Amino acid sequence: MKDEPYTPFSGRLSEPTMPTLIHRVWRVRHPRSGKILSCGQYQHPYGVEVRCGYQDGENLLWSQVVKPPDDGRALAAEWKQMVIEKGYEELPLVEDKRPH
């Protein structure tokens, strides 16, 4: 029997999945804890989702979907400026080694 996706009538929930990363936009380090906060563009059915969080977006702090032709870079730049002003240290981008 094939598992059917959730519907309000079936009462079954499907397992949540991490969205697919398109491009990592920036990375910064928290000034006291040393935790890495990263921001990226992710595939979304309605456009591009800009996600920022610790541990490559898994511990999500901010998320917003933008519709084409906007790719979310301006929004990501606003968020980056906000955290830089709070004392976060900008880090170089690193190549994503995770399988897609």
Secondary structure, 3 states (H helix, E strand, C coil): CCCCCCCCCCCCCCCCCCCCEEEEEEEEECCCCCCEEEEEEEEECCEEEEEEEECCCCEEEEEEEECCCCCCHHHHHHHHHHHHHCCCEEECCCCCCCCC
